[in-house]
Structures are given as structure tokens and as C-alpha cells.
Amino acid sequence: MDNSERRKAKRLSAKFNLSCSKMGATSEQNCSGRTVNVSPGGLYFETAAEVMFDVGNLIKIELAIPPTSGELELGGRISVLGKVVRTCDVEVEAISILSPNKHGVALEFCHSPRLAT
């Protein structure tokens, strides 16, 4: 039996644009990125390589949710505070000016995500 999977909830592949900011920093570090997968307890996203987060950092995330027929007709924004649990460099196959290196960040939510007002 493989015990390498430690997640409490299954992650679903989902691509949402996001903005994030590191909490408690003297100079606020803002960035944008895109989710790779999400779950009720956390998410994994990729951002530009020059944006670096450390394990333990608290990050405020805002996800842009596109309109969805029958569920969220006008779309919206979800806001959540998360704690960085893992980071990694993401290799990009064809590096060019249009596709810079990326940095991966795994977050555990500090509370349930909420619809931003």
C-alpha cells in the first residue's frame, strides 16, 4: 500500500487567475498567478519565478471565478488566507521572453474561502 499521499481532501484540477500578497511583510509583496489544483483545504498555484515565498509565510489569495451557468451566474472573487506548506521551481520546456520560469506554491487554507465583497 502506498502511503505517499498525505492530503486530507482530493484536489481537483482547476485553472483560476489569482492575485496574492504576503502578509506581515514590511514591503507588501504582490503577485499574480494561476491555480493548478484546488481542494477544500488548500490549493497549488504557479507564479513568476522572481516571486518567492517561504514555507510558513501567510499569503492572502484572491481567486477570480468565471461566470458559471446555474451556479455563479456573474462570476466573482473568492478571498482566503493560506499558509505556505511547500514551494518548488517549475521547469518550463521552452524558455523565452513569453514564457518565463515559474515558481510553484502549495497552500493550506487558514479558514474556509469566502466570496469577496
PyMOL commands that place a pseudoatom at each C-alpha (Angstrom):
pseudoatom trace, name=CA, resn=MET, resi=1, chain=A, elem=C, hetatm=0, pos=[0.000, 0.000, 0.000]
pseudoatom trace, name=CA, resn=ASP, resi=2, chain=A, elem=C, hetatm=0, pos=[1.400, 3.406, -1.000]
pseudoatom trace, name=CA, resn=ASN, resi=3, chain=A, elem=C, hetatm=0, pos=[1.264, 5.891, 1.893]
pseudoatom trace, name=CA, resn=SER, resi=4, chain=A, elem=C, hetatm=0, pos=[2.877, 8.780, -0.018]
pseudoatom trace, name=CA, resn=GLU, resi=5, chain=A, elem=C, hetatm=0, pos=[-0.457, 10.630, -0.394]
pseudoatom trace, name=CA, resn=ARG, resi=6, chain=A, elem=C, hetatm=0, pos=[-0.882, 12.777, 2.740]
pseudoatom trace, name=CA, resn=ARG, resi=7, chain=A, elem=C, hetatm=0, pos=[-3.674, 15.102, 1.610]
pseudoatom trace, name=CA, resn=LYS, resi=8, chain=A, elem=C, hetatm=0, pos=[-6.856, 15.109, 3.664]
pseudoatom trace, name=CA, resn=ALA, resi=9, chain=A, elem=C, hetatm=0, pos=[-9.040, 16.010, 0.668]
pseudoatom trace, name=CA, resn=LYS, resi=10, chain=A, elem=C, hetatm=0, pos=[-8.816, 15.187, -3.025]
pseudoatom trace, name=CA, resn=ARG, resi=11, chain=A, elem=C, hetatm=0, pos=[-7.548, 18.021, -5.205]
pseudoatom trace, name=CA, resn=LEU, resi=12, chain=A, elem=C, hetatm=0, pos=[-9.309, 18.893, -8.424]
pseudoatom trace, name=CA, resn=SER, resi=13, chain=A, elem=C, hetatm=0, pos=[-7.565, 20.301, -11.460]
pseudoatom trace, name=CA, resn=ALA, resi=14, chain=A, elem=C, hetatm=0, pos=[-8.814, 23.892, -11.789]
pseudoatom trace, name=CA, resn=LYS, resi=15, chain=A, elem=C, hetatm=0, pos=[-7.357, 26.891, -13.576]
pseudoatom trace, name=CA, resn=PHE, resi=16, chain=A, elem=C, hetatm=0, pos=[-8.265, 30.218, -11.939]
pseudoatom trace, name=CA, resn=ASN, resi=17, chain=A, elem=C, hetatm=0, pos=[-6.392, 33.512, -12.150]
pseudoatom trace, name=CA, resn=LEU, resi=18, chain=A, elem=C, hetatm=0, pos=[-5.358, 34.787, -8.750]
pseudoatom trace, name=CA, resn=SER, resi=19, chain=A, elem=C, hetatm=0, pos=[-3.673, 37.679, -7.025]
pseudoatom trace, name=CA, resn=CYS, resi=20, chain=A, elem=C, hetatm=0, pos=[-1.775, 37.234, -3.808]
pseudoatom trace, name=CA, resn=SER, resi=21, chain=A, elem=C, hetatm=0, pos=[0.065, 39.253, -1.194]
pseudoatom trace, name=CA, resn=LYS, resi=22, chain=A, elem=C, hetatm=0, pos=[2.421, 38.175, 1.554]
pseudoatom trace, name=CA, resn=MET, resi=23, chain=A, elem=C, hetatm=0, pos=[1.063, 39.117, 4.973]
pseudoatom trace, name=CA, resn=GLY, resi=24, chain=A, elem=C, hetatm=0, pos=[3.245, 40.764, 7.611]
pseudoatom trace, name=CA, resn=ALA, resi=25, chain=A, elem=C, hetatm=0, pos=[5.988, 41.889, 5.224]
pseudoatom trace, name=CA, resn=THR, resi=26, chain=A, elem=C, hetatm=0, pos=[7.385, 45.393, 5.704]
pseudoatom trace, name=CA, resn=SER, resi=27, chain=A, elem=C, hetatm=0, pos=[7.036, 45.989, 1.977]
pseudoatom trace, name=CA, resn=GLU, resi=28, chain=A, elem=C, hetatm=0, pos=[3.941, 44.272, 0.643]
pseudoatom trace, name=CA, resn=GLN, resi=29, chain=A, elem=C, hetatm=0, pos=[4.840, 41.689, -1.989]
pseudoatom trace, name=CA, resn=ASN, resi=30, chain=A, elem=C, hetatm=0, pos=[2.018, 41.401, -4.532]
pseudoatom trace, name=CA, resn=CYS, resi=31, chain=A, elem=C, hetatm=0, pos=[1.919, 38.924, -7.370]
pseudoatom trace, name=CA, resn=SER, resi=32, chain=A, elem=C, hetatm=0, pos=[-0.402, 37.216, -9.775]
pseudoatom trace, name=CA, resn=GLY, resi=33, chain=A, elem=C, hetatm=0, pos=[-0.575, 33.605, -10.801]
pseudoatom trace, name=CA, resn=ARG, resi=34, chain=A, elem=C, hetatm=0, pos=[-2.807, 30.733, -11.824]
pseudoatom trace, name=CA, resn=THR, resi=35, chain=A, elem=C, hetatm=0, pos=[-4.064, 27.771, -9.836]
pseudoatom trace, name=CA, resn=VAL, resi=36, chain=A, elem=C, hetatm=0, pos=[-3.109, 24.268, -10.905]
pseudoatom trace, name=CA, resn=ASN, resi=37, chain=A, elem=C, hetatm=0, pos=[-5.370, 22.439, -8.468]
pseudoatom trace, name=CA, resn=VAL, resi=38, chain=A, elem=C, hetatm=0, pos=[-7.664, 23.194, -5.528]
pseudoatom trace, name=CA, resn=SER, resi=39, chain=A, elem=C, hetatm=0, pos=[-9.326, 21.336, -2.654]
pseudoatom trace, name=CA, resn=PRO, resi=40, chain=A, elem=C, hetatm=0, pos=[-11.494, 22.330, 0.311]
pseudoatom trace, name=CA, resn=GLY, resi=41, chain=A, elem=C, hetatm=0, pos=[-8.329, 22.602, 2.424]
pseudoatom trace, name=CA, resn=GLY, resi=42, chain=A, elem=C, hetatm=0, pos=[-5.838, 24.285, 0.096]
pseudoatom trace, name=CA, resn=LEU, resi=43, chain=A, elem=C, hetatm=0, pos=[-4.513, 24.943, -3.372]
pseudoatom trace, name=CA, resn=TYR, resi=44, chain=A, elem=C, hetatm=0, pos=[-1.410, 24.831, -5.527]
pseudoatom trace, name=CA, resn=PHE, resi=45, chain=A, elem=C, hetatm=0, pos=[-0.565, 27.724, -7.830]
pseudoatom trace, name=CA, resn=GLU, resi=46, chain=A, elem=C, hetatm=0, pos=[2.229, 28.881, -10.119]
pseudoatom trace, name=CA, resn=THR, resi=47, chain=A, elem=C, hetatm=0, pos=[3.614, 32.395, -10.347]
pseudoatom trace, name=CA, resn=ALA, resi=48, chain=A, elem=C, hetatm=0, pos=[6.643, 34.143, -11.895]
pseudoatom trace, name=CA, resn=ALA, resi=49, chain=A, elem=C, hetatm=0, pos=[9.986, 32.764, -10.672]
pseudoatom trace, name=CA, resn=GLU, resi=50, chain=A, elem=C, hetatm=0, pos=[11.132, 36.105, -9.290]
pseudoatom trace, name=CA, resn=VAL, resi=51, chain=A, elem=C, hetatm=0, pos=[8.292, 35.982, -6.730]
pseudoatom trace, name=CA, resn=MET, resi=52, chain=A, elem=C, hetatm=0, pos=[9.493, 33.881, -3.824]
pseudoatom trace, name=CA, resn=PHE, resi=53, chain=A, elem=C, hetatm=0, pos=[7.591, 32.660, -0.796]
pseudoatom trace, name=CA, resn=ASP, resi=54, chain=A, elem=C, hetatm=0, pos=[8.977, 30.629, 2.096]
pseudoatom trace, name=CA, resn=VAL, resi=55, chain=A, elem=C, hetatm=0, pos=[7.366, 27.749, 3.957]
pseudoatom trace, name=CA, resn=GLY, resi=56, chain=A, elem=C, hetatm=0, pos=[5.337, 29.224, 6.812]
pseudoatom trace, name=CA, resn=ASN, resi=57, chain=A, elem=C, hetatm=0, pos=[4.561, 32.543, 5.068]
pseudoatom trace, name=CA, resn=LEU, resi=58, chain=A, elem=C, hetatm=0, pos=[0.947, 33.699, 5.308]
pseudoatom trace, name=CA, resn=ILE, resi=59, chain=A, elem=C, hetatm=0, pos=[-0.497, 34.740, 1.959]
pseudoatom trace, name=CA, resn=LYS, resi=60, chain=A, elem=C, hetatm=0, pos=[-3.791, 36.444, 1.166]
pseudoatom trace, name=CA, resn=ILE, resi=61, chain=A, elem=C, hetatm=0, pos=[-5.223, 34.964, -2.043]
pseudoatom trace, name=CA, resn=GLU, resi=62, chain=A, elem=C, hetatm=0, pos=[-7.998, 36.335, -4.242]
pseudoatom trace, name=CA, resn=LEU, resi=63, chain=A, elem=C, hetatm=0, pos=[-9.290, 33.990, -6.929]
pseudoatom trace, name=CA, resn=ALA, resi=64, chain=A, elem=C, hetatm=0, pos=[-11.146, 35.262, -9.981]
pseudoatom trace, name=CA, resn=ILE, resi=65, chain=A, elem=C, hetatm=0, pos=[-14.041, 32.853, -10.583]
pseudoatom trace, name=CA, resn=PRO, resi=66, chain=A, elem=C, hetatm=0, pos=[-15.527, 32.994, -14.093]
pseudoatom trace, name=CA, resn=PRO, resi=67, chain=A, elem=C, hetatm=0, pos=[-19.315, 33.018, -14.571]
pseudoatom trace, name=CA, resn=THR, resi=68, chain=A, elem=C, hetatm=0, pos=[-20.845, 29.535, -14.362]
pseudoatom trace, name=CA, resn=SER, resi=69, chain=A, elem=C, hetatm=0, pos=[-24.343, 28.820, -15.623]
pseudoatom trace, name=CA, resn=GLY, resi=70, chain=A, elem=C, hetatm=0, pos=[-26.682, 27.756, -12.829]
pseudoatom trace, name=CA, resn=GLU, resi=71, chain=A, elem=C, hetatm=0, pos=[-24.084, 28.229, -10.085]
pseudoatom trace, name=CA, resn=LEU, resi=72, chain=A, elem=C, hetatm=0, pos=[-22.395, 31.620, -10.082]
pseudoatom trace, name=CA, resn=GLU, resi=73, chain=A, elem=C, hetatm=0, pos=[-24.084, 33.452, -12.954]
pseudoatom trace, name=CA, resn=LEU, resi=74, chain=A, elem=C, hetatm=0, pos=[-21.988, 36.648, -12.770]
pseudoatom trace, name=CA, resn=GLY, resi=75, chain=A, elem=C, hetatm=0, pos=[-18.716, 35.122, -11.600]
pseudoatom trace, name=CA, resn=GLY, resi=76, chain=A, elem=C, hetatm=0, pos=[-16.978, 36.574, -8.605]
pseudoatom trace, name=CA, resn=ARG, resi=77, chain=A, elem=C, hetatm=0, pos=[-13.914, 36.716, -6.413]
pseudoatom trace, name=CA, resn=ILE, resi=78, chain=A, elem=C, hetatm=0, pos=[-13.052, 34.407, -3.547]
pseudoatom trace, name=CA, resn=SER, resi=79, chain=A, elem=C, hetatm=0, pos=[-10.740, 35.583, -0.788]
pseudoatom trace, name=CA, resn=VAL, resi=80, chain=A, elem=C, hetatm=0, pos=[-8.796, 33.324, 1.595]
pseudoatom trace, name=CA, resn=LEU, resi=81, chain=A, elem=C, hetatm=0, pos=[-5.744, 33.382, 3.858]
pseudoatom trace, name=CA, resn=GLY, resi=82, chain=A, elem=C, hetatm=0, pos=[-3.338, 30.486, 3.432]
pseudoatom trace, name=CA, resn=LYS, resi=83, chain=A, elem=C, hetatm=0, pos=[-0.094, 29.211, 4.901]
pseudoatom trace, name=CA, resn=VAL, resi=84, chain=A, elem=C, hetatm=0, pos=[2.704, 28.109, 2.547]
pseudoatom trace, name=CA, resn=VAL, resi=85, chain=A, elem=C, hetatm=0, pos=[3.452, 24.416, 3.104]
pseudoatom trace, name=CA, resn=ARG, resi=86, chain=A, elem=C, hetatm=0, pos=[5.695, 23.767, 0.090]
pseudoatom trace, name=CA, resn=THR, resi=87, chain=A, elem=C, hetatm=0, pos=[7.439, 25.620, -2.731]
pseudoatom trace, name=CA, resn=CYS, resi=88, chain=A, elem=C, hetatm=0, pos=[9.290, 24.468, -5.840]
pseudoatom trace, name=CA, resn=ASP, resi=89, chain=A, elem=C, hetatm=0, pos=[10.764, 25.739, -9.071]
pseudoatom trace, name=CA, resn=VAL, resi=90, chain=A, elem=C, hetatm=0, pos=[8.720, 24.758, -12.119]
pseudoatom trace, name=CA, resn=GLU, resi=91, chain=A, elem=C, hetatm=0, pos=[10.617, 23.880, -15.256]
pseudoatom trace, name=CA, resn=VAL, resi=92, chain=A, elem=C, hetatm=0, pos=[9.210, 25.339, -18.455]
pseudoatom trace, name=CA, resn=GLU, resi=93, chain=A, elem=C, hetatm=0, pos=[10.002, 23.339, -21.584]
pseudoatom trace, name=CA, resn=ALA, resi=94, chain=A, elem=C, hetatm=0, pos=[10.604, 26.246, -23.978]
pseudoatom trace, name=CA, resn=ILE, resi=95, chain=A, elem=C, hetatm=0, pos=[12.034, 29.228, -22.122]
pseudoatom trace, name=CA, resn=SER, resi=96, chain=A, elem=C, hetatm=0, pos=[11.575, 32.528, -23.923]
pseudoatom trace, name=CA, resn=ILE, resi=97, chain=A, elem=C, hetatm=0, pos=[10.556, 36.094, -23.184]
pseudoatom trace, name=CA, resn=LEU, resi=98, chain=A, elem=C, hetatm=0, pos=[6.911, 34.996, -23.476]
pseudoatom trace, name=CA, resn=SER, resi=99, chain=A, elem=C, hetatm=0, pos=[7.252, 32.001, -21.131]
pseudoatom trace, name=CA, resn=PRO, resi=100, chain=A, elem=C, hetatm=0, pos=[9.494, 32.816, -18.143]
pseudoatom trace, name=CA, resn=ASN, resi=101, chain=A, elem=C, hetatm=0, pos=[10.407, 30.318, -15.424]
pseudoatom trace, name=CA, resn=LYS, resi=102, chain=A, elem=C, hetatm=0, pos=[7.739, 29.729, -12.801]
pseudoatom trace, name=CA, resn=HIS, resi=103, chain=A, elem=C, hetatm=0, pos=[7.625, 29.097, -9.074]
pseudoatom trace, name=CA, resn=GLY, resi=104, chain=A, elem=C, hetatm=0, pos=[5.106, 26.666, -7.551]
pseudoatom trace, name=CA, resn=VAL, resi=105, chain=A, elem=C, hetatm=0, pos=[3.447, 27.299, -4.188]
pseudoatom trace, name=CA, resn=ALA, resi=106, chain=A, elem=C, hetatm=0, pos=[1.278, 24.889, -2.160]
pseudoatom trace, name=CA, resn=LEU, resi=107, chain=A, elem=C, hetatm=0, pos=[-1.019, 26.494, 0.440]
pseudoatom trace, name=CA, resn=GLU, resi=108, chain=A, elem=C, hetatm=0, pos=[-3.105, 25.191, 3.297]
pseudoatom trace, name=CA, resn=PHE, resi=109, chain=A, elem=C, hetatm=0, pos=[-6.139, 27.413, 3.984]
pseudoatom trace, name=CA, resn=CYS, resi=110, chain=A, elem=C, hetatm=0, pos=[-6.248, 29.044, 7.435]
pseudoatom trace, name=CA, resn=HIS, resi=111, chain=A, elem=C, hetatm=0, pos=[-10.054, 29.294, 7.177]
pseudoatom trace, name=CA, resn=SER, resi=112, chain=A, elem=C, hetatm=0, pos=[-12.750, 28.463, 4.651]
pseudoatom trace, name=CA, resn=PRO, resi=113, chain=A, elem=C, hetatm=0, pos=[-12.652, 30.550, 1.453]
pseudoatom trace, name=CA, resn=ARG, resi=114, chain=A, elem=C, hetatm=0, pos=[-15.244, 33.338, 1.305]
pseudoatom trace, name=CA, resn=LEU, resi=115, chain=A, elem=C, hetatm=0, pos=[-16.908, 35.212, -1.510]
pseudoatom trace, name=CA, resn=ALA, resi=116, chain=A, elem=C, hetatm=0, pos=[-15.164, 38.606, -1.636]
pseudoatom trace, name=CA, resn=THR, resi=117, chain=A, elem=C, hetatm=0, pos=[-17.384, 41.671, -1.430]
for i in range(1, 117): cmd.bond("trace and resi %d" % i, "trace and resi %d" % (i + 1))
show_as sticks, trace
zoom trace
